[in-house]
Amino acid sequence: MPDPTPRIVAVADQFRAELLAEERAAASRMVRAYGGVWGRLSPRLDAITQAIEAKRAAGEEVHPDWLRRQERYTELLRQTAAELVRFASFADLTIQDSQQRAVNAALAQAQELVGQGLPPGLGFRDLAQIGIEWNRLPAEAMIDLVGTLGDGSPLRTLLDAIPGGVTARVSDALINGVAQGWGPRKAADVVRSETGMGLSRALRIARTEVLRSYRTATRRQYQANPDLVRGWRRHAAKNARTCLACLVLDGKSYRIDEDMDDHVMGRCALVPETISHADLGLPVTSPPLDWERGQQWFERQPEVVQAEMMGPELFDAWQSGRVTLDRIPKLIKDKDWGNAWVVNSLKDLLGKQDQEAA
């Protein structure tokens, strides 16, 4: 069994933890800002629900058309849109700041990871004596990673979709509440839930784009040092929260010019494959980099953990031999996030196997 966590993997895990801690700090700032949004909207929502209850108490029927004509209703929607436009601006600046921090960290940490992966007994100073030096990219070279999505479009494009989407959901919730005779508490709870969708989306965008910026900056730094880095390996966290697709792909090797396709909020890291003694014309004195792969880790987990991660139907199909782990990852193209590895559907997994058996 390979060493589960060689030094270079342990360092990569440490850097990932630091990056996630920074991302959580940014998320906390966004949550606090969004709390202010809800605090300012709540009085207007209370005024509407109270008006609805007063009309019902007077024995009058409340229709959706009546609600649409109410100034309090239209004012709530106007303020919701305005508050969320301001929040989108705040989120944009917060995420860009986090992206810049992630890029700066990636440039420094890539060198540390490569240093950990160099053949034993060789350091950057030793290699510099034979003309192989570390090329540190300037942060300015990564300017396109800040404020942009994976396809190069502005980050603000996704954030600007939040106000209109949330406002429409708030409107629908109120109209449905009137039509179905909801009480004020249920109406407020539903509206609050719909309003919270804007925060959930912003946090999803933040984590996805901050981690993507870090990964891309890391790979570009590797790419700037082809005399030291031959490629990179995908490294997934080994725990029950990690998606099965990432676990199965853990340890896979990629060319240095290949980017990482990860799913929304993906946490996989790029571990460098560095030059060896043989590359330098020296006797081979150490084994190649290896670690316990995600698939090996999964296979040695208790069945209760495996079943929880897979779900009962997929677990049963895997145990019965109808599905193999290597078939689980599936590459998709998302209109917002680009290429991403996800868990293949059981229907597709079984269908493929049935076709091959025919």
C-alpha positions as CSV (number, residue, x, y, z in Angstrom):
1,M,0.0,0.0,0.0
2,P,1.5,3.4,-1.0
3,D,2.1,6.0,1.7
4,P,-1.4,7.6,2.2
5,T,0.2,11.1,2.8
6,P,3.7,11.6,1.5
7,R,5.2,15.0,2.5
8,I,4.2,16.7,-0.7
9,V,0.6,15.6,-0.3
10,A,0.5,16.7,3.3
11,V,1.8,20.2,2.3
12,A,-0.9,20.3,-0.5
13,D,-3.5,19.5,2.1
14,Q,-2.2,22.2,4.4
15,F,-2.3,24.8,1.6
16,R,-5.9,23.7,0.7
17,A,-7.0,24.1,4.3
18,E,-5.5,27.7,4.4
19,L,-7.3,28.5,1.2
20,L,-10.6,27.2,2.4
21,A,-10.2,29.2,5.7
22,E,-9.7,32.4,3.6
23,E,-12.7,31.6,1.5
24,R,-14.8,31.0,4.7
25,A,-13.8,34.4,6.0
26,A,-15.0,36.0,2.8
27,A,-18.2,34.0,3.0
28,S,-18.8,35.3,6.5
29,R,-18.5,38.9,5.3
30,M,-21.0,38.2,2.6
31,V,-23.4,36.5,5.1
32,R,-23.3,39.5,7.4
33,A,-23.9,41.9,4.5
34,Y,-26.9,39.7,3.4
35,G,-28.2,39.8,6.9
36,G,-28.5,43.5,6.6
37,V,-30.4,43.1,3.3
38,W,-33.0,40.9,5.0
39,G,-33.2,43.3,8.0
40,R,-34.1,46.2,5.8
41,L,-36.7,44.1,3.8
42,S,-38.4,42.5,6.8
43,P,-40.5,45.6,7.8
44,R,-41.9,46.0,4.3
45,L,-42.8,42.3,4.2
46,D,-44.5,42.6,7.7
47,A,-46.5,45.5,6.4
48,I,-47.8,43.5,3.5
49,T,-48.7,40.4,5.5
50,Q,-50.5,42.6,8.1
51,A,-52.5,44.2,5.4
52,I,-53.5,40.8,4.0
53,E,-54.5,39.6,7.5
54,A,-56.5,42.8,8.2
55,K,-58.5,42.3,5.0
56,R,-59.2,38.7,5.8
57,A,-60.2,39.6,9.4
58,A,-62.8,42.0,7.9
59,G,-64.3,39.1,6.0
60,E,-63.0,40.2,2.6
61,E,-61.5,37.8,0.1
62,V,-57.9,38.4,-0.9
63,H,-57.0,37.9,-4.5
64,P,-53.6,37.9,-6.2
65,D,-54.8,40.8,-8.4
66,W,-55.6,42.8,-5.3
67,L,-52.0,42.2,-4.0
68,R,-50.5,43.2,-7.3
69,R,-52.2,46.6,-7.0
70,Q,-50.9,47.3,-3.5
71,E,-48.2,49.9,-3.3
72,R,-46.6,48.0,-0.4
73,Y,-46.2,45.0,-2.6
74,T,-44.6,46.9,-5.5
75,E,-42.4,48.8,-3.1
76,L,-41.1,45.6,-1.5
77,L,-40.2,44.2,-4.9
78,R,-38.5,47.5,-5.9
79,Q,-36.5,47.5,-2.6
80,T,-35.6,43.8,-3.0
81,A,-34.1,44.5,-6.4
82,A,-32.3,47.6,-5.2
83,E,-30.9,45.9,-2.1
84,L,-29.7,42.9,-4.1
85,V,-28.0,45.1,-6.8
86,R,-26.0,46.7,-4.0
87,F,-25.2,43.3,-2.6
88,A,-24.1,42.0,-6.0
89,S,-21.6,44.9,-6.1
90,F,-20.4,44.1,-2.6
91,A,-20.1,40.4,-3.5
92,D,-18.2,41.2,-6.7
93,L,-15.6,43.2,-4.8
94,T,-15.3,40.6,-2.0
95,I,-14.8,37.7,-4.4
96,Q,-12.3,39.7,-6.5
97,D,-10.3,40.4,-3.3
98,S,-10.4,36.7,-2.4
99,Q,-9.4,35.7,-5.9
100,Q,-6.4,38.1,-5.8
101,R,-5.3,36.6,-2.4
102,A,-5.7,33.1,-3.8
103,V,-3.6,33.9,-6.8
104,N,-0.8,35.4,-4.7
105,A,-0.9,32.4,-2.4
106,A,-0.8,30.0,-5.4
107,L,2.4,31.6,-6.9
108,A,4.2,31.2,-3.6
109,Q,2.9,27.8,-2.7
110,A,3.5,26.3,-6.1
111,Q,7.2,26.8,-5.5
112,E,7.0,25.1,-2.1
113,L,5.2,22.1,-3.6
114,V,7.7,21.7,-6.4
115,G,10.5,22.0,-3.8
116,Q,8.8,19.1,-1.8
117,G,8.7,17.0,-5.0
118,L,12.3,17.4,-6.1
119,P,14.5,14.4,-5.9
120,P,16.0,13.8,-2.4
121,G,19.2,15.7,-1.9
122,L,18.5,18.2,-4.6
123,G,17.2,21.7,-3.9
124,F,16.7,24.9,-5.9
125,R,20.2,26.1,-5.2
126,D,21.7,22.8,-6.4
127,L,19.7,22.9,-9.6
128,A,20.6,26.6,-10.1
129,Q,24.3,25.5,-10.4
130,I,23.5,23.5,-13.5
131,G,21.3,26.2,-15.0
132,I,17.9,25.2,-13.9
133,E,16.3,28.0,-11.9
134,W,12.8,28.7,-10.6
135,N,10.8,31.2,-12.8
136,R,8.4,33.1,-10.4
137,L,5.6,34.6,-12.4
138,P,4.6,38.1,-11.4
139,A,1.1,38.5,-10.0
140,E,0.3,41.0,-12.7
141,A,0.5,38.1,-15.2
142,M,-2.6,36.6,-13.6
143,I,-4.8,39.7,-13.9
144,D,-7.2,37.8,-16.1
145,L,-8.0,35.4,-13.2
146,V,-9.5,38.1,-11.0
147,G,-13.1,39.2,-11.7
148,T,-13.6,36.6,-14.4
149,L,-15.1,33.2,-14.8
150,G,-13.5,30.1,-16.2
151,D,-14.6,31.1,-19.8
152,G,-13.2,34.6,-19.4
153,S,-16.6,36.2,-19.0
154,P,-17.0,38.8,-16.2
155,L,-17.8,37.4,-12.7
156,R,-20.4,40.1,-12.4
157,T,-22.4,38.4,-15.1
158,L,-23.5,35.7,-12.7
159,L,-23.8,38.0,-9.8
160,D,-26.0,40.4,-11.7
161,A,-28.5,37.6,-12.4
162,I,-29.2,37.4,-8.6
163,P,-31.4,40.5,-8.1
164,G,-33.9,39.7,-10.9
165,G,-34.1,36.0,-10.1
166,V,-34.6,36.6,-6.4
167,T,-37.2,39.4,-6.9
168,A,-39.2,37.2,-9.2
169,R,-39.1,34.3,-6.6
170,V,-40.3,36.7,-3.9
171,S,-43.1,37.9,-6.0
172,D,-44.2,34.3,-6.9
173,A,-44.1,33.4,-3.2
174,L,-46.4,36.2,-2.2
175,I,-48.8,35.6,-5.0
176,N,-48.9,31.9,-4.2
177,G,-49.3,32.6,-0.6
178,V,-52.4,34.8,-1.2
179,A,-53.9,32.3,-3.6
180,Q,-53.4,29.4,-1.1
181,G,-54.5,31.3,2.0
182,W,-51.1,31.2,3.8
183,G,-50.9,32.8,7.2
184,P,-48.4,35.6,7.8
185,R,-45.8,33.4,9.4
186,K,-45.7,30.9,6.6
187,A,-45.7,33.7,4.0
188,A,-42.7,35.3,5.8
189,D,-40.9,32.0,6.1
190,V,-41.3,31.2,2.4
191,V,-40.3,34.7,1.3
192,R,-37.2,34.6,3.6
193,S,-36.3,31.2,2.1
194,E,-36.6,32.6,-1.5
195,T,-34.6,35.6,-0.6
196,G,-31.9,33.4,0.9
197,M,-31.4,31.8,-2.5
198,G,-29.5,34.9,-3.6
199,L,-27.0,34.4,-0.7
200,S,-26.7,30.7,-1.5
201,R,-25.9,31.5,-5.1
202,A,-23.4,34.2,-4.2
203,L,-21.6,31.9,-1.9
204,R,-21.5,29.1,-4.5
205,I,-20.1,31.5,-7.0
206,A,-17.5,32.7,-4.5
207,R,-16.1,29.3,-3.5
208,T,-16.1,28.1,-7.1
209,E,-14.3,31.1,-8.6
210,V,-11.8,31.6,-5.7
211,L,-10.7,27.9,-5.8
212,R,-10.6,28.0,-9.7
213,S,-8.3,31.1,-9.6
214,Y,-6.0,29.3,-7.2
215,R,-5.8,26.1,-9.3
216,T,-5.3,28.0,-12.5
217,A,-2.5,30.2,-11.1
218,T,-0.9,27.1,-9.7
219,R,-0.9,25.3,-13.0
220,R,0.4,28.4,-14.9
221,Q,3.3,28.6,-12.4
222,Y,4.1,25.0,-13.0
223,Q,3.8,25.6,-16.8
224,A,6.4,28.4,-16.4
225,N,8.9,25.9,-15.1
226,P,9.0,23.0,-17.6
227,D,12.6,22.2,-16.7
228,L,11.3,21.4,-13.2
229,V,7.7,20.3,-13.6
230,R,6.7,17.5,-16.0
231,G,3.0,17.5,-15.2
232,W,0.6,17.4,-12.3
233,R,-1.7,15.0,-10.5
234,R,-5.2,15.5,-9.3
235,H,-5.5,15.3,-5.5
236,A,-8.8,15.0,-3.7
237,A,-9.5,15.2,0.0
238,K,-10.1,11.7,1.5
239,N,-13.3,12.0,3.5
240,A,-17.0,11.2,3.3
241,R,-17.9,14.6,2.0
242,T,-15.8,14.3,-1.2
243,C,-17.7,13.4,-4.3
244,L,-17.2,10.0,-5.8
245,A,-16.1,11.4,-9.1
246,C,-13.2,13.3,-7.5
247,L,-12.2,10.3,-5.4
248,V,-12.0,8.0,-8.5
249,L,-10.0,10.6,-10.4
250,D,-7.6,11.2,-7.4
251,G,-4.0,10.5,-8.5
252,K,-4.6,10.8,-12.2
253,S,-1.8,12.4,-14.1
254,Y,-2.2,15.3,-16.6
255,R,0.1,17.1,-18.9
256,I,1.4,20.5,-17.7
257,D,-0.7,22.3,-20.3
258,E,-4.0,20.6,-19.3
259,D,-6.3,22.6,-16.9
260,M,-8.3,21.0,-14.2
261,D,-12.0,20.4,-14.9
262,D,-13.7,20.5,-11.5
263,H,-17.3,20.8,-10.5
264,V,-19.0,23.7,-8.7
265,M,-17.2,24.3,-5.3
266,G,-14.7,21.6,-6.2
267,R,-11.7,21.3,-3.8
268,C,-9.3,19.2,-5.7
269,A,-5.6,20.3,-5.8
270,L,-2.8,20.0,-8.3
271,V,0.3,18.1,-7.0
272,P,3.3,18.6,-9.3
273,E,5.2,15.8,-10.9
274,T,8.7,17.0,-10.8
275,I,11.9,16.0,-12.6
276,S,13.7,12.9,-11.3
277,H,17.3,11.8,-10.8
278,A,17.0,10.0,-14.2
279,D,15.9,13.2,-15.9
280,L,19.2,14.8,-14.7
281,G,21.3,11.8,-15.8
282,L,21.8,10.7,-12.2
283,P,21.3,7.2,-10.8
284,V,17.8,6.6,-9.7
285,T,17.8,6.7,-5.9
286,S,14.1,7.2,-5.0
287,P,10.8,5.7,-6.1
288,P,8.4,7.9,-8.2
289,L,5.7,9.9,-6.4
290,D,2.7,7.8,-5.3
291,W,0.1,7.9,-2.6
292,E,-3.1,6.0,-1.7
293,R,-5.5,6.8,-4.4
294,G,-9.1,7.9,-3.7
295,Q,-10.4,4.6,-5.1
296,Q,-8.2,2.6,-2.8
297,W,-9.3,4.8,0.2
298,F,-12.9,4.3,-0.7
299,E,-12.6,0.5,-1.1
300,R,-11.2,0.1,2.4
301,Q,-13.9,2.1,4.1
302,P,-16.7,0.4,6.1
303,E,-19.7,-0.6,4.1
304,V,-21.8,1.9,6.1
305,V,-19.6,4.8,4.9
306,Q,-19.6,3.5,1.3
307,A,-23.4,3.1,1.2
308,E,-23.8,6.6,2.7
309,M,-21.5,8.2,0.0
310,M,-23.0,6.2,-2.9
311,G,-26.6,6.0,-1.9
312,P,-28.4,2.7,-1.6
313,E,-29.1,2.0,-5.3
314,L,-25.6,2.8,-6.6
315,F,-24.1,0.9,-3.6
316,D,-26.1,-2.2,-4.4
317,A,-25.2,-2.0,-8.1
318,W,-21.5,-1.7,-7.2
319,Q,-21.5,-4.5,-4.7
320,S,-23.3,-6.8,-7.2
321,G,-20.6,-6.0,-9.8
322,R,-23.0,-4.2,-12.2
323,V,-21.1,-1.0,-11.8
324,T,-17.3,-0.4,-11.4
325,L,-15.8,2.6,-9.7
326,D,-13.9,3.7,-12.8
327,R,-17.2,4.3,-14.6
328,I,-18.5,6.8,-12.0
329,P,-16.9,10.0,-13.2
330,K,-18.6,11.8,-16.1
331,L,-17.4,14.9,-17.8
332,I,-20.2,17.5,-18.5
333,K,-20.2,21.0,-19.9
334,D,-22.2,23.5,-17.8
335,K,-23.4,26.8,-19.4
336,D,-22.1,28.8,-16.5
337,W,-19.2,26.8,-15.1
338,G,-17.7,25.1,-18.1
339,N,-16.3,21.5,-18.1
340,A,-16.8,19.6,-14.8
341,W,-16.5,16.0,-13.6
342,V,-19.6,14.8,-11.9
343,V,-21.0,11.5,-10.7
344,N,-22.6,9.6,-13.6
345,S,-26.3,8.7,-13.2
346,L,-27.1,5.1,-12.3
347,K,-29.3,4.9,-15.4
348,D,-26.4,5.8,-17.6
349,L,-24.0,3.5,-15.8
350,L,-26.3,0.5,-16.1
351,G,-27.2,1.4,-19.6
352,K,-23.6,1.4,-20.8
353,Q,-22.9,-1.9,-19.1
354,D,-26.0,-3.5,-20.7
355,Q,-25.0,-2.2,-24.1
356,E,-21.5,-3.6,-23.8
357,A,-22.8,-7.0,-22.6
358,A,-25.2,-7.3,-25.6
